[in-house]
Amino acid sequence: MKYAFILIVILSLTGGKDLQGKWKLVENESFLNILTSEAYHSGTDEQIMQMAEIFQFVLDSTFYTFEMDSVFFADAGPGNLVKHKKGKWLIKNDTLFIFESGKFLTHRYLIHSLKEEELKLNLVLSDKVVSKSILTFRKVK
């Protein structure tokens, strides 16, 4: 039993080896869906420009840095606010868990694909609902 536990710990540490490093959000499919929607284009020029600027700000300001078992991340949102957060992370099967420090909040993502330079995730909204929109990250060198 003791050896099985050690093996599980080793596999969990090496299973996320490719994830380690700094990742930048470069595409959010939900943004693209909104930007190509009829409702978006029926807005005023000011509303259209404002929404596009918010989406670009979020893309420019969202980063995740994965280290051994720690994660440091910056989430950006409306009002040009950037929140710097930290926590712990692990991968179990095909799911990335991020345990945000100081909160009882766990962020879950289904790993769509993980390559050396690209990470694609789907946000897990609940136990039965996974977002259809893919978040695409590129590794920052």
Secondary structure, DSSP 8 states (H G I E B T S, - for coil): -HHHHHHHHHHHHHHTGGG-EEEEEEEEHHHHHHHTSHHHHTS-HHHHHHHHHHHHHHHHH-EEEE-SSEEEEEEEEGGGEEEEEEEEEEEETTEEEEEETTSS-EEEEEEEEE-SSEEEEEEE-SSS-EEEEEEEEEEE-
